[in-house]
Amino acid sequence: MSVGDEDAEDAMRRCLAMGADRGIRVNAEGRLDPVQVARALAEVVQGESADLVFAGVQSSDSVQAATGGALAGLLDMPSVAVVTKIELGDGKATVNRELEGGLVDVVEVDTPAVLTIQTGINEPRYATLRAIKQAEDKEIDVRQAGEVGEPASRVRKMFVPPKGEGAEMLNGGAAEVAQRIQQIVQEKLA
C-alpha cells in the first residue's frame, strides 16, 4: 500500500514482481507530511482488518520517522518502532527493536499492531523477468484519500546559517556552566 499519485505505481509493481499478492494506492495529490500520509492510510488499513501493519522506519524524502507511529495512534493500535526481527505467536508478536549503540530490546506486543521496519530486516526476493512481466498486468487498486487535514508542521524558513566564530568552551562547575548558558541565550534573544 502506498500513498501518492501514479508515480508510486512503479515501486508498487516492483513489489508485486517480488511476491506481493496485491497493491493498493491511496490517491493523494501534492506533497503530504507524515501525519497526513497516516491519515490517508488509516481508513484503508482499517478496512483491511490486518493483524500486522508494516511501515518503514522513515521515508527517504522527509526522513521524519513519524508515519508509522501516527498511523498506530489513529488506529488505536500498539506500535513498535525500528523492528529488526519478528516472531509471531497466538495473538502476539515478539519483536527485536534496535536501540542506539547497537543494543537490542525484545518486546512482546499484542496484535493487531503497527511495526516500523528497519532496513536490512530481510533479504528481498529477486524479481525474475517472468514475475516482472506478470506484475505489469496486475491491477493496482486505487482508492481516494479521505480528509487528510492540515499539515502537522510547516517550513517557515530555510537558509544556510551564517558562519560564526565557532564554539565557546564553557569551563567550571555545573552551576557556573548553566549560568553562562542562560546568559548566552538571553544575549541571542535580545
Secondary structure, 3 states (H helix, E strand, C coil): CEEECHHHHHHHHHHHHCCCCCEEEEECCCCCCHHHHHHHHHHHHHHHCCCEEEEECCCCCCCCCCHHHHHHHHHCCCEEEEEEEEEECCCEEEEEEECHHHCEEEEEEECCEEEEECCCCCCCCCCCHHHHHHHHHCCEEEEECCCCCCCCCCCCCCCCCCCCCCCCCCCCCHHHHHHHHHHHHHHHHC
